[in-house]
């Protein structure tokens, strides 16, 4: 039965999410702005509670002819701290800084870092590469003017979930190729999208009801993001096809019960073969988006605790990530 292999609390999270979405029968025909309003409403109960920040500040970062809003979560009153640029998921189409507010506060508090959420432009109004351009602009500004954001520019990581994981990886690839290879010290990739293609087995097993992300839903997100099908050949769109050499060390947070699980494992294998330090954490019983269930699920709490520990080591030089055994699974 669909969902029976999920952790009980994660299954309850998926059930509640499904019931909340079902209250909005017109979602399929809603405009992008209305769909986002509904998504923010559905996600709102899962953002409540959690750590309290010393400060939450917002800034505008120049990008091309415009700018992009960022929100900084500062967990204590230190002048500057290591930083994590975080990119929310939602298929490049939905969600916001608000839907991922608690998740970013959890990272800030647990890892003792400033988390910088990026309010990147959403699709279909903004097609590839607009969001990627904005993320790279934020990374470069933080690398030069970090103290304005309470960030120590020498200790920066980037991460995200789902489509945010895609953008984080693509940003590191572009920064590397454009002369900013050392800007990011680490990547945290939570159930990321790394390829347009999913196997028939993954689509049949996890791409239907009961696992948060459907195969047809994912394809609709791709259509929103791409200018046309030719974009899918670009390795900055599908990073699994990129040369991953000299990327920063990466932590892959992988739910075992997800349409995208195989993509994380393929991407990790590609990076490992290129001698990039990789740590893969597979969480049995977890679904797509499971970290957002931290208020009720010990499994999500454990994953966040382990990610925070990894981030502290990556950004504070508590351990040599390059010497760690790749591919640790749990």
N, C-alpha and C positions, 0 to 999 in steps of 0.2 A: 504493500500500500504506500502511496506517495506520502512522504514525510515521516514514515515510521522509523526511519534510520536516523532521525534528528535527535539531538539531545533534548530532553523534555522541556527545559526552559526555552531553548531555541525554537522548538515546535510551537510553544505558546506564543512566542514573539511573532513567528510567521502567521499564526492563526489570527492574532489581534490585528496585525497589519492588513491581512486579507479582508477582515471584516470592515476595517476602516476604509479601505479602498472601495469596497462594495457599496458603501453608502453614497458613492458619487457615480451614478449610473451614466451620466453624460460624458465621462472622462474621454472616451474614444473620439468623440467629436469636438472636444474642447479646444480652444485656441492655446497656443503655447503658454501665454501668460496665465490663462485660467488653469491649465494643467499644473503650472508651478504653484499657483495659489493653493490648489487642492493638495498637492504633494507636501507643501509646507505645513498645512493643517494636519494631514495624516501623520507626519513625522513629529509634530510638536510634542506629544506626550513623552517621547523617548529622549527629549533634550533636557527635561527638567531634572533638578537635583544635581548632584556631583560636586566637584571641587569649586571653591570660591577663589577667584583671582585677586591678586593685589591691584591689578589694573587691566582694563580692556580698552584699547585705543584703536582708532581708525585713521587711515591715511589714504592719500591718493598718490599713486606711483605713475610717472609719465611713461607712456608707451605709444610710439609712433606719433600720430596726430592727436591722440587723446590721452586718457589715463585709465587706471584700473584701481578699484578700491581694495584695500587689504585691511584685515582686522588682526591685531596683535594681542595675544593672551599672555600676560606677564604674571607668573605665579608668585613672585616675591619682589622685594624692593631693591634688588641688586642693580647696579648701573648697567651692566650688560651680561648676557648669558648666551650659551649656545642656542641656536635657533633651528626650527623645523618649519619649512614651507609646506603647508598642507593643502591639498587639492581635493575637494569633495567629489563624490561620485554623482551618478544620476544620468549616465549615458550622454554626457556633454549637453544635456537637454533640460534636466530637472535639478532640483535641490539647490542649496544655497549655503552661505555662511551660517544661517540660522538653523538649518536642518542638521548641521554637523557641529553645532556649538558645543554640546557636551563632549563629543568625541575629542575635539581639539582641547577643551579644558582638561580632560583626563590625561592626554599626552603631556600637556604643560606641567601639570601637578606631579604626575608620576615620574617623569624623566627630569624634572627640574630645568626646563628649557622654555624659551619663548616660542610659541607656535604662531605662525603667520598664515592665516587663512586668506586665500586669494579668491575674490569675487569675479572670476573670469567670465567672459562673454559666452552666452549659451546658444546652442543650435536649436532650430534651424536658421534663426536670424543671422547668427555668426557662424560661418563655415570654417573648416580647417583652412589656414593655420592660425586664425585669429586668437583663439584661446592659448595656443602654444606660444605665440608671439608675446602675449601678456605675461605668461608664466616666466619666460626667459627674461623679460624686462625686469620683473620683480626680483628674480635671482641676482641679476647684475647690480641692481640698486642696493640690495642687501649686502652684496659683496664689497661695495664701495662706501656705503653710508649706514652700516649696520647699527651704529650707536644711536642714530635717530629713532630706531625701532627697538631699543633696549637689547640689541643683538650683537654678539661678538662675531664679527665677519669671518674670523679664522675657523669657526666651528659651526658650519652650516650643513643641514641635511634637507632632503626633500622627500615628500611622500604623498600618498593619496590612496583612495579606495576606488575600485572599479575603473570608470573612465579617468578618475584622478590619478590612478596608478599608471595608466597609459600616458597621461600628460607628464607625470613626473619622470618616467623613463625617457620619453621623447625629449624633454628639456635637457636631461643629462647628455643625451646623444648630440643634440645641437650645440650645447655649450662646449662639449669636447671638441667638436669639429670646427667651432668658430673661435678657438683659442682660449677658452675659459675652463679647461679640463679640471683644474684643481679647485674650482669654486665650491663644489659639493663634496662633503666627506662621506656621505652615506645616503642610501635610499631605503624607505620603508614602503613596501608595495603590498597593499591589502586587497586580496581577491581582484587583481588587476585584469584589464582587457589588453591583450597583447597581439591579437589577430582577429581579422573579420571572420575567419573560418573556425567553426566548431565541428567536431566529429559527429557523425550520425549517432554514435553511442552516447555521447554527452548530451546531445539534443533530446534523445529519447528518454534517457535516465533522469536528467535533472532540468530539462528545458521546459517542463510543463508546470502545472499547479503544484504548490507545496514547497517550493524551494526559492522563492523570492524573485528570481530573475528568469523570465521565460525566453526561449529561443527566438520566437517571433518578436518579442519586445526588444531584444538585443539587436536584431536586424533593423528594426525601425529606428533605433538610436543611430546605427551606422548610417542609414540613409539621411538622417538629420545632419550628421557631422560632415560627411563627405560632400565635396562640390560635385563630383561624379565618381563613377566606379573606378576610374583610373587612379584616384587618390589612394586606393587600397594597396597599390604597388609601392607606395612611398614608405620606406622603413621608419619614418617619423610618425606614420599613421599606424602601421603594424610593426612594432618594434621587434617582434620575434624574427623578422627578416633582416634586421640590422646587424652590422658588425658590432658586437658588444665589447670589444677590446677597450680596456682602460676606463671602463665605467667604474663609479665608486662602489664599495661594498654594498650588498643589498640583503635586506631581510624580506623574505616572502611570507606573508601571513595567508595561509591557504585553508579555506574551509573544505572539508572532504566532500560535502554534498552541494556542489555548485556547478552550473554550466561551465564556468570559467576555470575550474580546478586544473584541467589538463593544460590550459594556456600558461598558468603560473609554472607548472612543472616543466613545460617545454622551454619557457623563457629562462628559467633557472639553469636548465641543462646547457643552453646556449652560452650563458654567462660563465658557467663553470668550465666549459670547454675552452673559453677564452681566458682562463686564469683570473677571473674576477672573483673575489671572495663572496660566497653566497651562503646564507643560512635559510633553510626552508623549514618552516613550522607548519605541519599539517594538523588540523584540529578535527578529530573525528566527531561526527554529530553536528558540525557547524554548517550553516547555510551562508549564502551571499548576504552581506550586510550584517552579519551576526555581531560585530563589535558594538553596534548601536543598541544591543540588548543588554548592555552592562548593568542596567538598573535591576534586572531580574535574573541574569544568567551568570553563574560562576565561571562557565567556560569562557565567556567574553571577558570577564574580569581577569582570568588567568592569562588570556592572550594579550591583553593590554599591559599587564604586569611584565610579561616576558618581553614585549616590544619595548617597553620603557627601559628595562635593564639593558637590552641590546643598544638602544639609542644612547644611553649614558656612556657605555663603553665606546661607542663609535665617536661621540662628540667630545668626550672628556679624556680620551686616551687612557681609559682604565684597563684596556686590554688591546692586544694586537689582533685586529680582525683578520688581517691577511694570513695569520698563522692558524686560524681556526679551521677545524674540519668542516668542509662544505656539506650541506645536505642533511643537517640534523632534522629529524622528523619526530613528531609527538602524536 
